[in-house]
Amino acid sequence: MKEHFARKVTLAGLLVAVAVVGSTFSFPVFSSKCAPVQHMVNILCAVLLGPGYGVAAAFAASLLRNLLGLGSLLAFPGSMCGALLCGLMYKKTRNLPATLCAEVFGTGIIGGLLSYPIAVAFMGVEAGSIAFYAYVVPFLVSTVGGSVLAGILVFSLERSGAMKSMRTAI
């Protein structure tokens, strides 16, 4: 049991590292930094580890990105909502396209809407002067890109049989 837990925590840590390093390839859209690799990691966590580990990895990656100056406070609601929703979807359905859509909806819509009060409370008046739905567009841009990358990667891993081997090893 301890070995199983250690393997899952190790994989989650590696995926956090991928998300943090991948965030160096971010691009600004309005007041948020779009990091598609984070969304790819959310989906990999959903498929390999489950929703709990996915949310924990999203939180850890967001925290590290903020501490390193690679992200904004808006990384928390976006990545964590997406990780939770796609993790729950995959756990319930084992359907990759539905999981990708859940990541897009969780990050783009729910995370985008939840970012407004965070922007107002912690980022100042300028962030709050825009409409409450203004964060939805940049979050959608980021999560759609990351979800496409993840879909291609997971589909390729499943087709080659590597995903089955990875699940067995975990």
Secondary structure, DSSP 8 states (H G I E B T S, - for coil): -HHHHHHHHHHHHHHHHHHHHHGGG-EEETTEEE-HHHHHHHHHHHHHT-HHHHHHHHHHHHHHHHHTTSS-TTHHHHHHHHHHHHHHHHHHH--HHHHHHHHHIIIIIIIHHHHHHHHHHHS-HHHHTS-TTTTHHHHHHHHHHHHHHHHHHHHHHHHHTHHHHHHHH-
